Amino acid sequence: QYYLTMVVIPLNAGNILPGSGWHNAGASVNISATANNGYRFYKWVGTGSGSYSGTENPATVTVNGPVTEVASFEELYQVAFTESGLPIGAQWSAPLNGTTKSSNASTITFEVPAGTYAFSVGPVSGYSVLPSSGTLTVSSNISQEITFSQLKAVTFTETGLPAGASWSVTLNRVTKTSTNSTIT
């Protein structure tokens, strides 16, 4: 018989089956890990003859000698995007870490491990958004404010130019040119 030692890192991050104990030589033992709230399973790190290392969960080890299996978990942090400026019930979306979430509520929340993540906020017809994209460094729970502003049409009308003459207007660093009497 050989001893199978089962360990959770960090302590109290999750539960593993089976517990540590003796097994017959050559026995196949199914191992599994379940994360507690605020964590997710990351990987197994095994040592000893017949151990398993990798991300499969559940996995199988063959106890060909003393084996130690360490279930590694990652702590998760909440990233909350909170919008202002949209009408109640308007749908908006935010992608983070390869996942896009949409909501009709004012907050969209993700759970991610520590790291640096790019984000962008999807357009909403008739509104501009600030910031529309950026980078967040996550090492604790964080919140990112997103402000939507309703777009309004502005019309400029010229008088006095000869018919068909070209004229331009620059507004917010955007230049529009026309040969008509109005630019919107």
N, CA, C and O atoms as a DFTB+ gen file, in Angstrom:
736 C
 N C O
     1  1       0.836      -1.189       0.000
     2  2       0.000       0.000       0.000
     3  2       0.876       1.246       0.000
     4  3       1.988       1.257       0.528
     5  1       0.322       2.309      -0.622
     6  2       1.017       3.587      -0.683
     7  2       0.069       4.688      -0.228
     8  3      -1.152       4.569      -0.330
     9  1       0.673       5.770       0.281
    10  2      -0.128       6.865       0.822
    11  2      -0.330       7.928      -0.252
    12  3       0.619       8.353      -0.910
    13  1      -1.589       8.350      -0.419
    14  2      -1.959       9.443      -1.316
    15  2      -2.227      10.660      -0.437
    16  3      -3.158      10.669       0.368
    17  1      -1.397      11.684      -0.607
    18  2      -1.558      12.925       0.157
    19  2      -2.284      13.931      -0.723
    20  3      -1.858      14.199      -1.846
    21  1      -3.383      14.492      -0.214
    22  2      -4.184      15.471      -0.946
    23  2      -4.081      16.817      -0.229
    24  3      -4.274      16.903       0.984
    25  1      -3.768      17.885      -1.011
    26  2      -3.517      19.208      -0.442
    27  2      -4.301      20.258      -1.239
    28  3      -4.429      20.147      -2.458
    29  1      -4.824      21.276      -0.544
    30  2      -5.514      22.407      -1.178
    31  2      -4.653      23.658      -0.980
    32  3      -4.228      23.951       0.138
    33  1      -4.396      24.394      -2.068
    34  2      -3.644      25.650      -2.017
    35  2      -4.465      26.710      -2.739
    36  3      -4.867      26.466      -3.877
    37  1      -4.741      27.879      -2.148
    38  2      -4.528      28.211      -0.754
    39  2      -5.525      27.479       0.140
    40  3      -6.588      27.042      -0.302
    41  1      -5.155      27.363       1.383
    42  2      -5.984      26.679       2.372
    43  2      -7.386      27.281       2.371
    44  3      -7.527      28.502       2.302
    45  1      -8.404      26.465       2.444
    46  2      -9.815      26.879       2.481
    47  2     -10.331      27.454       1.161
    48  3     -11.402      28.061       1.134
    49  1      -9.575      27.270       0.052
    50  2     -10.037      27.758      -1.247
    51  2     -11.049      26.817      -1.881
    52  3     -11.820      27.221      -2.751
    53  1     -11.046      25.546      -1.442
    54  2     -11.963      24.590      -2.028
    55  2     -11.896      23.266      -1.314
    56  3     -11.225      23.126      -0.291
    57  1     -12.596      22.296      -1.861
    58  2     -12.657      20.954      -1.300
    59  2     -12.158      19.954      -2.334
    60  3     -12.327      20.147      -3.538
    61  1     -11.531      18.864      -1.835
    62  2     -11.018      17.836      -2.728
    63  2     -11.489      16.469      -2.261
    64  3     -11.699      16.224      -1.073
    65  1     -11.645      15.593      -3.237
    66  2     -12.004      14.200      -2.953
    67  2     -11.053      13.302      -3.710
    68  3     -10.684      13.652      -4.831
    69  1     -10.640      12.194      -3.191
    70  2     -10.881      11.780      -1.812
    71  2      -9.926      12.528      -0.885
    72  3      -9.076      13.288      -1.350
    73  1     -10.060      12.322       0.395
    74  2      -9.090      12.860       1.334
    75  2      -7.818      12.041       1.280
    76  3      -7.756      11.023       0.590
    77  1      -6.814      12.476       1.997
    78  2      -5.556      11.731       2.067
    79  2      -5.806      10.355       2.658
    80  3      -6.662      10.195       3.528
    81  1      -5.057       9.356       2.188
    82  2      -5.240       8.016       2.744
    83  2      -4.423       6.966       2.010
    84  3      -3.765       7.251       1.010
    85  1      -4.479       5.743       2.531
    86  2      -3.740       4.603       1.980
    87  2      -4.517       3.963       0.846
    88  3      -5.743       3.865       0.894
    89  1      -3.781       3.521      -0.190
    90  2      -4.384       2.845      -1.342
    91  2      -3.486       1.691      -1.749
    92  3      -2.271       1.736      -1.555
    93  1      -4.092       0.661      -2.314
    94  2      -3.327      -0.490      -2.798
    95  2      -2.414      -0.081      -3.937
    96  3      -2.756       0.793      -4.734
    97  1      -1.260      -0.708      -4.014
    98  2      -0.318      -0.432      -5.097
    99  2      -1.003      -0.659      -6.436
   100  3      -1.656      -1.685      -6.629
   101  1      -0.863       0.296      -7.377
   102  2      -1.459       0.196      -8.703
   103  2      -2.911       0.629      -8.781
   104  3      -3.505       0.589      -9.858
   105  1      -3.498       1.044      -7.663
   106  2      -4.911       1.450      -7.656
   107  2      -5.103       2.735      -8.453
   108  3      -4.300       3.663      -8.364
   109  1      -6.198       2.772      -9.244
   110  2      -6.600       4.007      -9.921
   111  2      -7.533       4.749      -8.985
   112  3      -8.512       4.187      -8.494
   113  1      -7.225       6.018      -8.740
   114  2      -8.016       6.822      -7.810
   115  2      -8.492       8.074      -8.540
   116  3      -7.692       8.836      -9.082
   117  1      -9.810       8.270      -8.545
   118  2     -10.373       9.482      -9.135
   119  2     -10.232      10.614      -8.121
   120  3     -10.592      10.466      -6.953
   121  1      -9.695      11.761      -8.591
   122  2      -9.558      12.930      -7.733
   123  2     -10.382      14.064      -8.327
   124  3     -10.473      14.197      -9.548
   125  1     -10.979      14.877      -7.471
   126  2     -11.771      16.008      -7.947
   127  2     -11.644      17.166      -6.967
   128  3     -11.412      16.980      -5.773
   129  1     -11.803      18.357      -7.508
   130  2     -11.693      19.575      -6.714
   131  2     -12.904      20.453      -6.985
   132  3     -13.335      20.599      -8.128
   133  1     -13.450      21.038      -5.922
   134  2     -14.585      21.950      -6.026
   135  2     -14.209      23.249      -5.330
   136  3     -13.831      23.245      -4.159
   137  1     -14.313      24.358      -6.051
   138  2     -13.921      25.657      -5.503
   139  2     -14.985      26.205      -4.553
   140  3     -16.182      26.017      -4.767
   141  1     -14.534      26.874      -3.516
   142  2     -15.431      27.640      -2.641
   143  2     -15.730      28.979      -3.310
   144  3     -15.051      29.367      -4.261
   145  1     -16.755      29.690      -2.809
   146  2     -17.093      31.011      -3.345
   147  2     -15.867      31.910      -3.307
   148  3     -15.122      31.918      -2.328
   149  1     -15.664      32.670      -4.387
   150  2     -14.540      33.588      -4.465
   151  2     -13.284      32.962      -5.033
   152  3     -12.251      33.626      -5.119
   153  1     -13.350      31.681      -5.428
   154  2     -12.195      30.983      -6.003
   155  2     -12.650      30.173      -7.198
   156  3     -13.840      29.916      -7.381
   157  1     -11.667      29.767      -8.020
   158  2     -11.929      28.792      -9.069
   159  2     -10.741      27.842      -9.133
   160  3      -9.602      28.216      -8.857
   161  1     -11.045      26.592      -9.509
   162  2      -9.993      25.587      -9.656
   163  2      -9.052      26.014     -10.772
   164  3      -9.496      26.469     -11.826
   165  1      -7.736      25.865     -10.536
   166  2      -6.734      26.263     -11.514
   167  2      -6.039      25.045     -12.123
   168  3      -6.057      24.869     -13.341
   169  1      -5.417      24.188     -11.269
   170  2      -4.728      23.016     -11.807
   171  2      -4.300      22.076     -10.683
   172  3      -4.252      22.452      -9.512
   173  1      -3.989      20.837     -11.081
   174  2      -3.378      19.844     -10.204
   175  2      -1.875      19.871     -10.401
   176  3      -1.395      19.991     -11.529
   177  1      -1.131      19.758      -9.312
   178  2       0.314      19.568      -9.380
   179  2       0.612      18.300      -8.589
   180  3       0.478      18.266      -7.366
   181  1       1.017      17.263      -9.308
   182  2       1.246      15.970      -8.674
   183  2       2.714      15.592      -8.647
   184  3       3.479      15.949      -9.543
   185  1       3.099      14.864      -7.607
   186  2       4.452      14.310      -7.525
   187  2       4.338      12.852      -7.104
   188  3       3.418      12.469      -6.381
   189  1       5.273      12.058      -7.561
   190  2       5.275      10.636      -7.235
   191  2       4.839       9.812      -8.426
   192  3       4.217      10.327      -9.355
   193  1       5.170       8.516      -8.397
   194  2       4.877       7.609      -9.491
   195  2       3.374       7.417      -9.666
   196  3       2.695       6.927      -8.763
   197  1       2.855       7.808     -10.843
   198  2       1.432       7.683     -11.145
   199  2       0.635       8.941     -10.861
   200  3      -0.586       8.952     -11.020
   201  1       1.320      10.013     -10.437
   202  2       0.617      11.259     -10.118
   203  2       0.113      11.934     -11.386
   204  3       0.469      11.537     -12.495
   205  1      -0.716      12.953     -11.214
   206  2      -1.263      13.717     -12.331
   207  2      -0.950      15.192     -12.120
   208  3      -1.077      15.711     -11.011
   209  1      -0.538      15.868     -13.200
   210  2      -0.388      17.326     -13.220
   211  2      -1.116      17.841     -14.445
   212  3      -0.909      17.339     -15.550
   213  1      -1.955      18.826     -14.260
   214  2      -2.702      19.393     -15.378
   215  2      -3.983      20.045     -14.908
   216  3      -4.215      20.199     -13.709
   217  1      -4.815      20.428     -15.868
   218  2      -6.022      21.198     -15.569
   219  2      -7.310      20.375     -15.605
   220  3      -8.384      20.905     -15.321
   221  1      -7.219      19.079     -15.952
   222  2      -8.434      18.262     -15.973
   223  2      -8.989      18.119     -14.564
   224  3      -8.244      17.922     -13.603
   225  1     -10.269      18.218     -14.462
   226  2     -10.934      18.069     -13.172
   227  2     -12.343      17.548     -13.422
   228  3     -13.162      18.280     -13.978
   229  1     -12.658      16.320     -13.037
   230  2     -11.844      15.407     -12.246
   231  2     -10.724      14.782     -13.086
   232  3     -10.697      14.894     -14.311
   233  1      -9.802      14.120     -12.378
   234  2      -8.670      13.451     -13.009
   235  2      -8.465      12.108     -12.318
   236  3      -9.129      11.800     -11.328
   237  1      -7.538      11.313     -12.848
   238  2      -7.246       9.994     -12.272
   239  2      -5.753       9.869     -12.018
   240  3      -4.935      10.243     -12.859
   241  1      -5.405       9.336     -10.844
   242  2      -4.013       9.028     -10.530
   243  2      -3.900       7.520     -10.336
   244  3      -4.865       6.857      -9.956
   245  1      -2.718       6.992     -10.599
   246  2      -2.436       5.581     -10.351
   247  2      -1.385       5.529      -9.253
   248  3      -0.269       6.012      -9.439
   249  1      -1.726       4.958      -8.133
   250  2      -0.857       4.973      -6.957
   251  2       0.195       3.864      -7.104
   252  3       0.005       2.733      -6.657
   253  1       1.332       4.239      -7.761
   254  2       2.438       3.301      -7.965
   255  2       3.533       3.491      -6.916
   256  3       4.571       2.831      -6.969
   257  1       3.303       4.375      -5.986
   258  2       4.239       4.716      -4.921
   259  2       3.598       5.855      -4.145
   260  3       2.449       6.201      -4.419
   261  1       4.295       6.446      -3.192
   262  2       3.731       7.596      -2.495
   263  2       3.418       8.717      -3.492
   264  3       4.275       9.086      -4.295
   265  1       2.217       9.251      -3.446
   266  2       1.775      10.292      -4.374
   267  2       1.237      11.473      -3.575
   268  3       0.532      11.305      -2.581
   269  1       1.587      12.665      -4.031
   270  2       1.014      13.894      -3.480
   271  2       0.327      14.634      -4.614
   272  3       0.915      14.843      -5.676
   273  1      -0.908      15.027      -4.388
   274  2      -1.662      15.817      -5.364
   275  2      -2.061      17.135      -4.699
   276  3      -2.712      17.149      -3.654
   277  1      -1.654      18.248      -5.331
   278  2      -1.984      19.579      -4.831
   279  2      -3.010      20.192      -5.774
   280  3      -2.757      20.361      -6.967
   281  1      -4.176      20.523      -5.215
   282  2      -5.206      21.228      -5.975
   283  2      -4.976      22.720      -5.788
   284  3      -5.121      23.245      -4.684
   285  1      -4.609      23.410      -6.889
   286  2      -4.355      24.853      -6.823
   287  2      -5.601      25.604      -7.265
   288  3      -6.219      25.278      -8.279
   289  1      -5.952      26.608      -6.489
   290  2      -7.104      27.450      -6.790
   291  2      -6.646      28.892      -6.964
   292  3      -5.631      29.303      -6.402
   293  1      -7.405      29.656      -7.750
   294  2      -7.144      31.082      -7.934
   295  2      -8.230      31.868      -7.221
   296  3      -9.409      31.524      -7.286
   297  1      -7.815      32.931      -6.540
   298  2      -8.802      33.823      -5.943
   299  2      -9.412      34.671      -7.048
   300  3      -8.712      35.118      -7.956
   301  1     -10.703      34.886      -6.966
   302  2     -11.414      35.685      -7.963
   303  2     -11.793      37.037      -7.368
   304  3     -12.115      37.148      -6.185
   305  1     -11.747      38.044      -8.203
   306  2     -12.124      39.396      -7.790
   307  2     -13.266      39.880      -8.673
   308  3     -13.378      39.487      -9.835
   309  1     -14.106      40.731      -8.115
   310  2     -15.218      41.274      -8.880
   311  2     -14.802      42.563      -9.567
   312  3     -14.220      43.463      -8.961
   313  1     -15.125      42.621     -10.864
   314  2     -14.959      43.839     -11.648
   315  2     -16.373      44.269     -12.030
   316  3     -17.064      43.573     -12.774
   317  1     -16.791      45.419     -11.515
   318  2     -18.146      45.920     -11.761
   319  2     -18.079      47.134     -12.680
   320  3     -17.410      48.119     -12.370
   321  1     -18.775      47.057     -13.812
   322  2     -18.950      48.198     -14.696
   323  2     -20.310      48.798     -14.365
   324  3     -21.330      48.114     -14.442
   325  1     -20.324      50.070     -13.999
   326  2     -21.568      50.737     -13.619
   327  2     -21.812      51.890     -14.588
   328  3     -20.985      52.792     -14.724
   329  1     -22.957      51.842     -15.254
   330  2     -23.262      52.866     -16.252
   331  2     -24.156      53.948     -15.670
   332  3     -24.924      53.717     -14.737
   333  1     -24.033      55.131     -16.248
   334  2     -24.981      56.214     -15.972
   335  2     -25.289      56.884     -17.301
   336  3     -24.465      56.874     -18.215
   337  1     -26.463      57.458     -17.402
   338  2     -26.848      58.200     -18.598
   339  2     -27.814      57.502     -19.524
   340  3     -28.438      58.154     -20.361
   341  1     -27.960      56.173     -19.397
   342  2     -28.914      55.460     -20.250
   343  2     -30.299      55.478     -19.609
   344  3     -30.411      55.541     -18.385
   345  1     -31.357      55.424     -20.425
   346  2     -32.694      55.301     -19.838
   347  2     -32.830      53.977     -19.082
   348  3     -32.170      52.998     -19.429
   349  1     -33.658      53.942     -18.079
   350  2     -33.895      52.717     -17.307
   351  2     -34.340      51.615     -18.262
   352  3     -35.244      51.814     -19.073
   353  1     -33.703      50.460     -18.160
   354  2     -34.060      49.303     -18.986
   355  2     -33.334      49.218     -20.313
   356  3     -33.529      48.252     -21.050
   357  1     -32.494      50.206     -20.649
   358  2     -31.749      50.151     -21.908
   359  2     -30.674      49.075     -21.817
   360  3     -30.011      48.933     -20.789
   361  1     -30.506      48.317     -22.898
   362  2     -29.507      47.247     -22.909
   363  2     -28.151      47.795     -23.339
   364  3     -28.055      48.602     -24.263
   365  1     -27.112      47.342     -22.655
   366  2     -25.734      47.699     -22.979
   367  2     -24.854      46.501     -22.708
   368  3     -25.297      45.548     -22.067
   369  1     -23.605      46.522     -23.185
   370  2     -22.735      45.358     -23.022
   371  2     -21.300      45.782     -22.749
   372  3     -20.872      46.887     -23.082
   373  1     -20.565      44.839     -22.119
   374  2     -19.141      45.058     -21.836
   375  2     -18.405      43.734     -21.970
   376  3     -18.784      42.758     -21.323
   377  1     -17.346      43.672     -22.805
   378  2     -16.500      42.479     -22.853
   379  2     -15.272      42.652     -21.958
   380  3     -14.661      43.720     -21.917
   381  1     -14.925      41.577     -21.242
   382  2     -13.732      41.560     -20.398
   383  2     -13.204      40.137     -20.371
   384  3     -13.967      39.194     -20.161
   385  1     -11.916      39.974     -20.579
   386  2     -11.270      38.663     -20.470
   387  2     -11.900      37.611     -21.389
   388  3     -12.014      36.443     -21.017
   389  1     -12.309      38.034     -22.590
   390  2     -12.859      37.091     -23.562
   391  2     -14.323      36.762     -23.377
   392  3     -14.869      35.945     -24.119
   393  1     -14.977      37.382     -22.397
   394  2     -16.393      37.136     -22.151
   395  2     -17.159      38.447     -22.289
   396  3     -16.761      39.464     -21.720
   397  1     -18.263      38.424     -23.049
   398  2     -19.105      39.609     -23.176
   399  2     -20.393      39.370     -22.407
   400  3     -21.047      38.337     -22.555
   401  1     -20.739      40.347     -21.584
   402  2     -22.002      40.291     -20.853
   403  2     -22.841      41.493     -21.246
   404  3     -22.326      42.594     -21.442
   405  1     -24.152      41.263     -21.360
   406  2     -25.100      42.332     -21.654
   407  2     -26.088      42.413     -20.515
   408  3     -26.346      41.431     -19.819
   409  1     -26.648      43.624     -20.333
   410  2     -27.589      43.802     -19.236
   411  2     -28.540      44.949     -19.518
   412  3     -28.226      45.869     -20.273
   413  1     -29.704      44.878     -18.898
   414  2     -30.654      45.991     -18.889
   415  2     -30.564      46.738     -17.570
   416  3     -31.254      47.739     -17.378
   417  1     -29.721      46.264     -16.657
   418  2     -29.515      46.916     -15.368
   419  2     -28.333      47.877     -15.478
   420  3     -27.658      47.910     -16.507
   421  1     -28.082      48.644     -14.446
   422  2     -27.017      49.641     -14.503
   423  2     -25.629      49.072     -14.209
   424  3     -24.636      49.777     -14.389
   425  1     -25.528      47.796     -13.753
   426  2     -24.227      47.226     -13.419
   427  2     -24.039      45.870     -14.095
   428  3     -24.944      45.036     -14.116
   429  1     -22.848      45.672     -14.644
   430  2     -22.428      44.389     -15.199
   431  2     -21.208      43.959     -14.394
   432  3     -20.252      44.723     -14.263
   433  1     -21.232      42.724     -13.845
   434  2     -20.160      42.262     -12.974
   435  2     -19.497      41.009     -13.542
   436  3     -20.169      40.102     -14.033
   437  1     -18.172      40.979     -13.465
   438  2     -17.358      39.838     -13.860
   439  2     -16.580      39.355     -12.643
   440  3     -16.306      40.136     -11.733
   441  1     -16.224      38.072     -12.621
   442  2     -15.310      37.528     -11.632
   443  2     -14.088      37.015     -12.368
   444  3     -14.192      36.132     -13.219
   445  1     -12.915      37.576     -12.033
   446  2     -11.676      37.220     -12.717
   447  2     -10.546      37.083     -11.700
   448  3     -10.599      37.687     -10.629
   449  1      -9.514      36.285     -12.032
   450  2      -8.334      36.241     -11.162
   451  2      -7.520      37.530     -11.324
   452  3      -7.765      38.311     -12.243
   453  1      -6.565      37.746     -10.438
   454  2      -5.694      38.918     -10.529
   455  2      -5.026      38.945     -11.897
   456  3      -4.665      37.900     -12.439
   457  1      -4.865      40.134     -12.449
   458  2      -4.225      40.287     -13.748
   459  2      -4.580      41.620     -14.359
   460  3      -5.246      42.447     -13.736
   461  1      -4.133      41.822     -15.577
   462  2      -4.436      43.041     -16.318
   463  2      -5.303      42.668     -17.501
   464  3      -4.981      41.750     -18.256
   465  1      -6.406      43.383     -17.659
   466  2      -7.406      43.038     -18.660
   467  2      -7.802      44.261     -19.479
   468  3      -7.954      45.361     -18.948
   469  1      -7.965      44.047     -20.786
   470  2      -8.510      45.080     -21.658
   471  2     -10.027      44.973     -21.618
   472  3     -10.579      43.878     -21.514
   473  1     -10.692      46.113     -21.700
   474  2     -12.151      46.109     -21.769
   475  2     -12.593      47.082     -22.844
   476  3     -11.855      47.993     -23.219
   477  1     -13.802      46.880     -23.334
   478  2     -14.444      47.842     -24.222
   479  2     -15.934      47.755     -23.965
   480  3     -16.461      46.701     -23.608
   481  1     -16.595      48.864     -24.150
   482  2     -18.034      48.928     -23.903
   483  2     -18.721      49.074     -25.248
   484  3     -18.387      49.948     -26.047
   485  1     -19.691      48.195     -25.481
   486  2     -20.390      48.204     -26.759
   487  2     -21.165      49.487     -26.977
   488  3     -21.636      50.097     -26.018
   489  1     -21.305      49.908     -28.243
   490  2     -22.057      51.127     -28.539
   491  2     -23.550      50.929     -28.281
   492  3     -24.080      49.824     -28.395
   493  1     -24.196      52.008     -27.939
   494  2     -25.655      52.045     -27.802
   495  2     -26.130      53.133     -28.754
   496  3     -25.680      54.276     -28.680
   497  1     -27.034      52.772     -29.641
   498  2     -27.506      53.706     -30.668
   499  2     -27.998      55.008     -30.050
   500  3     -28.815      55.009     -29.130
   501  1     -27.484      56.113     -30.575
   502  2     -27.908      57.433     -30.120
   503  2     -27.138      57.952     -28.916
   504  3     -27.473      59.009     -28.382
   505  1     -26.103      57.221     -28.476
   506  2     -25.326      57.623     -27.292
   507  2     -23.837      57.502     -27.571
   508  3     -23.393      56.611     -28.294
   509  1     -23.081      58.411     -26.986
   510  2     -21.635      58.253     -26.957
   511  2     -21.286      57.652     -25.599
   512  3     -22.079      57.747     -24.663
   513  1     -20.100      57.030     -25.479
   514  2     -19.726      56.357     -24.242
   515  2     -18.292      56.731     -23.862
   516  3     -17.396      56.755     -24.706
   517  1     -18.099      57.020     -22.579
   518  2     -16.773      57.323     -22.049
   519  2     -16.561      56.612     -20.731
   520  3     -17.446      56.677     -19.878
   521  1     -15.439      55.932     -20.506
   522  2     -14.513      55.537     -21.556
   523  2     -15.118      54.382     -22.343
   524  3     -15.848      53.557     -21.794
   525  1     -14.808      54.334     -23.628
   526  2     -15.332      53.249     -24.455
   527  2     -14.435      52.017     -24.374
   528  3     -14.864      50.910     -24.699
   529  1     -13.185      52.212     -23.938
   530  2     -12.263      51.094     -23.786
   531  2     -11.158      51.505     -22.822
   532  3     -11.025      52.674     -22.460
   533  1     -10.373      50.517     -22.419
   534  2      -9.272      50.799     -21.512
   535  2      -8.672      49.512     -20.992
   536  3      -8.959      48.428     -21.500
   537  1      -7.841      49.638     -19.982
   538  2      -7.177      48.514     -19.347
   539  2      -7.363      48.613     -17.845
   540  3      -7.224      49.690     -17.265
   541  1      -7.679      47.487     -17.216
   542  2      -7.846      47.431     -15.767
   543  2      -6.835      46.464     -15.182
   544  3      -6.670      45.354     -15.688
   545  1      -6.159      46.877     -14.121
   546  2      -5.280      45.984     -13.377
   547  2      -6.038      45.561     -12.132
   548  3      -6.394      46.390     -11.295
   549  1      -6.284      44.251     -12.019
   550  2      -7.145      43.707     -10.965
   551  2      -6.287      43.008      -9.916
   552  3      -5.579      42.049     -10.221
   553  1      -6.355      43.493      -8.685
   554  2      -5.724      42.819      -7.549
   555  2      -6.636      42.873      -6.329
   556  3      -6.266      42.434      -5.240
   557  1      -7.838      43.422      -6.531
   558  2      -8.890      43.473      -5.520
   559  2     -10.189      43.742      -6.266
   560  3     -10.169      43.924      -7.483
   561  1     -11.312      43.769      -5.565
   562  2     -12.581      44.108      -6.205
   563  2     -12.515      45.563      -6.662
   564  3     -12.109      46.441      -5.901
   565  1     -12.920      45.815      -7.919
   566  2     -12.867      47.175      -8.437
   567  2     -14.140      47.514      -9.196
   568  3     -14.909      46.635      -9.585
   569  1     -14.343      48.814      -9.397
   570  2     -15.497      49.303     -10.138
   571  2     -15.011      50.286     -11.196
   572  3     -14.114      51.090     -10.941
   573  1     -15.603      50.219     -12.376
   574  2     -15.292      51.143     -13.468
   575  2     -16.576      51.860     -13.857
   576  3     -17.548      51.224     -14.266
   577  1     -16.579      53.179     -13.731
   578  2     -17.746      53.975     -14.116
   579  2     -17.756      54.167     -15.630
   580  3     -16.727      54.471     -16.233
   581  1     -18.926      53.987     -16.236
   582  2     -19.121      54.180     -17.670
   583  2     -20.229      55.216     -17.830
   584  3     -21.317      55.060     -17.277
   585  1     -19.947      56.279     -18.591
   586  2     -20.928      57.357     -18.768
   587  2     -21.398      57.389     -20.217
   588  3     -20.601      57.513     -21.147
   589  1     -22.703      57.275     -20.383
   590  2     -23.326      57.407     -21.697
   591  2     -23.917      58.812     -21.798
   592  3     -24.536      59.303     -20.854
   593  1     -23.722      59.454     -22.953
   594  2     -24.298      60.776     -23.210
   595  2     -25.123      60.698     -24.478
   596  3     -24.667      60.202     -25.509
   597  1     -26.351      61.197     -24.382
   598  2     -27.235      61.151     -25.547
   599  2     -26.711      62.094     -26.616
   600  3     -26.374      63.247     -26.345
   601  1     -26.651      61.577     -27.839
   602  2     -26.213      62.389     -28.964
   603  2     -27.380      63.249     -29.438
   604  3     -28.516      62.782     -29.511
   605  1     -27.095      64.493     -29.754
   606  2     -28.109      65.418     -30.266
   607  2     -27.659      65.897     -31.638
   608  3     -26.471      66.129     -31.863
   609  1     -28.592      66.041     -32.534
   610  2     -28.279      66.553     -33.866
   611  2     -28.108      68.068     -33.790
   612  3     -28.920      68.759     -33.176
   613  1     -27.054      68.577     -34.413
   614  2     -26.807      70.004     -34.511
   615  2     -26.790      70.329     -36.002
   616  3     -26.047      69.716     -36.769
   617  1     -27.604      71.285     -36.402
   618  2     -27.691      71.668     -37.807
   619  2     -27.174      73.090     -37.975
   620  3     -27.585      74.011     -37.270
   621  1     -26.252      73.242     -38.940
   622  2     -25.722      74.559     -39.286
   623  2     -26.301      74.938     -40.641
   624  3     -26.314      74.127     -41.567
   625  1     -26.783      76.177     -40.755
   626  2     -27.355      76.672     -42.002
   627  2     -26.561      77.895     -42.444
   628  3     -26.343      78.826     -41.668
   629  1     -26.135      77.876     -43.702
   630  2     -25.397      79.027     -44.227
   631  2     -26.326      79.836     -45.115
   632  3     -27.240      79.311     -45.750
   633  1     -26.060      81.117     -45.134
   634  2     -26.765      82.003     -46.063
   635  2     -25.729      82.928     -46.693
   636  3     -24.751      83.301     -46.046
   637  1     -25.939      83.290     -47.928
   638  2     -25.073      84.268     -48.580
   639  2     -24.049      83.700     -49.535
   640  3     -23.461      84.458     -50.307
   641  1     -23.805      82.388     -49.519
   642  2     -22.850      81.815     -50.466
   643  2     -23.547      81.570     -51.800
   644  3     -24.757      81.345     -51.837
   645  1     -22.789      81.613     -52.896
   646  2     -23.391      81.274     -54.191
   647  2     -23.858      79.814     -54.183
   648  3     -23.264      78.985     -53.493
   649  1     -24.891      79.494     -54.924
   650  2     -25.417      78.132     -55.003
   651  2     -24.304      77.176     -55.434
   652  3     -23.565      77.451     -56.379
   653  1     -24.195      76.041     -54.722
   654  2     -23.206      75.021     -55.039
   655  2     -21.824      75.282     -54.460
   656  3     -20.918      74.471     -54.651
   657  1     -21.640      76.401     -53.752
   658  2     -20.327      76.693     -53.151
   659  2     -20.078      75.730     -51.994
   660  3     -21.004      75.362     -51.271
   661  1     -18.835      75.330     -51.828
   662  2     -18.456      74.397     -50.766
   663  2     -18.149      75.173     -49.488
   664  3     -17.491      76.213     -49.519
   665  1     -18.636      74.650     -48.372
   666  2     -18.343      75.246     -47.065
   667  2     -18.193      74.141     -46.038
   668  3     -18.655      73.024     -46.270
   669  1     -17.549      74.427     -44.889
   670  2     -17.240      73.402     -43.885
   671  2     -17.549      73.894     -42.484
   672  3     -17.568      75.091     -42.200
   673  1     -17.792      72.911     -41.616
   674  2     -17.976      73.171     -40.186
   675  2     -17.166      72.125     -39.434
   676  3     -17.209      70.940     -39.767
   677  1     -16.427      72.564     -38.419
   678  2     -15.682      71.644     -37.550
   679  2     -16.298      71.722     -36.161
   680  3     -16.398      72.793     -35.564
   681  1     -16.712      70.549     -35.657
   682  2     -17.310      70.459     -34.325
   683  2     -16.710      69.235     -33.634
   684  3     -16.738      68.135     -34.186
   685  1     -16.177      69.417     -32.454
   686  2     -15.526      68.321     -31.711
   687  2     -14.484      67.606     -32.564
   688  3     -14.423      66.377     -32.576
   689  1     -13.667      68.378     -33.279
   690  2     -12.575      67.860     -34.107
   691  2     -13.045      67.030     -35.300
   692  3     -12.249      66.314     -35.906
   693  1     -14.321      67.120     -35.639
   694  2     -14.850      66.444     -36.825
   695  2     -15.272      67.532     -37.809
   696  3     -16.066      68.411     -37.474
   697  1     -14.733      67.462     -39.025
   698  2     -15.055      68.456     -40.047
   699  2     -15.990      67.834     -41.068
   700  3     -15.753      66.738     -41.576
   701  1     -17.069      68.571     -41.357
   702  2     -18.002      68.149     -42.415
   703  2     -18.057      69.263     -43.449
   704  3     -18.042      70.447     -43.114
   705  1     -18.120      68.856     -44.722
   706  2     -18.154      69.797     -45.838
   707  2     -19.405      69.527     -46.649
   708  3     -19.843      68.384     -46.782
   709  1     -19.987      70.617     -47.202
   710  2     -21.207      70.463     -47.989
   711  2     -21.265      71.525     -49.067
   712  3     -20.618      72.567     -48.966
   713  1     -22.054      71.249     -50.111
   714  2     -22.363      72.254     -51.112
   715  2     -23.832      72.657     -51.003
   716  3     -24.323      73.476     -51.779
   717  1     -24.530      72.061     -50.016
   718  2     -25.915      72.443     -49.723
   719  2     -25.907      73.565     -48.686
   720  3     -24.845      73.972     -48.214
   721  1     -27.079      74.058     -48.339
   722  2     -27.144      75.173     -47.387
   723  2     -27.125      74.713     -45.935
   724  3     -27.057      75.551     -45.036
   725  1     -27.185      73.375     -45.672
   726  2     -27.162      72.897     -44.280
   727  2     -26.140      71.769     -44.095
   728  3     -25.872      70.991     -45.011
   729  1     -25.590      71.707     -42.904
   730  2     -24.726      70.598     -42.479
   731  2     -25.256      70.153     -41.119
   732  3     -25.427      70.972     -40.217
   733  1     -25.520      68.831     -40.972
   734  2     -26.026      68.310     -39.703
   735  2     -24.978      67.377     -39.095
   736  3     -25.196      66.823     -38.018
